[in-house]
Amino acid sequence: MAFASIKRCSVFGAVGASVVFAAYDGWLFSRDLAPDEHLFTMHRFVVAALFATWLVADAQESQRTRPTFDQGSFALYFSIVYVPYYLISTRRGRGVLVLVGVCLLLVLPQLAELVASYVS
């Protein structure tokens, strides 16, 4: 039960951080301002860290024997290849949807800029 709570908190945290930062970025962009590049880097890091936490909790909850982020740095270094493999091999179509959702969370601030430029 504890892993489900960790997974849920990770998802809510990633979505919340992305929505708040996207709203802030869109608001600044509508006033012809832009947040510092360090904030974008921090946003990507926070979302990636929360997703990695979700991934580790998911593997431990389902008691899979496949390596995850907690099994060493190999999976971390090759996360571009490993994460899609893990999601697709464990969830099939739902894994693709999870991967698309994470990618959308990462680009949500840029989408907010597009919406702000279209509206203004």
Protein Blocks (a to p, Z undefined) as FASTA:
>chain_A
ZZmmmmmmmmmmmmmmmmmmmmmmmmmmmnopacdfklmmmmmmmmmmmmmmmmmmmmmm
nopabdcfknojklmmmmmmmmmmmmmmmnommmmmmmmmmmmmmmmmmmmmmmmmmmZZ
